[in-house]
């Protein structure tokens, strides 16, 4: 019987950009939270 379950990292990550002052926070926050994928 299988003891572990491995879930792959989703590859459909996206963000919803905002307007005005919210855009100024959205882009830096998203960039800081986005993992850099390993080289192929």
C-alpha positions in Angstrom: 0.0 0.0 0.0 1.3 3.5 -0.8 2.4 5.5 2.2 3.1 8.8 0.5 1.4 11.2 -1.9 3.4 13.6 -3.9 1.6 16.6 -5.4 3.4 18.5 -8.2 3.8 22.2 -7.9 1.1 23.8 -10.0 2.3 25.5 -13.2 -0.6 27.8 -13.8 0.3 30.5 -11.4 -1.1 33.9 -12.2 -1.9 37.2 -10.5 -4.6 39.8 -10.9 -2.9 43.2 -11.4 -4.7 46.2 -9.9 -4.9 49.9 -10.7 -3.3 52.9 -9.1 -1.9 52.5 -5.6 -2.8 48.9 -5.4 -0.7 48.2 -8.5 2.3 49.7 -6.8 2.0 47.0 -4.0 0.8 44.1 -6.2 3.8 43.8 -8.5 6.6 43.9 -5.8 4.7 41.5 -3.5 4.0 39.1 -6.4 7.7 39.2 -7.5 8.9 38.6 -3.9 6.5 35.6 -3.5 7.1 34.0 -6.9 9.5 31.0 -6.7 12.2 30.9 -9.3 12.0 27.6 -11.2 15.1 25.4 -11.4 16.8 25.3 -14.8 15.6 22.6 -17.2 
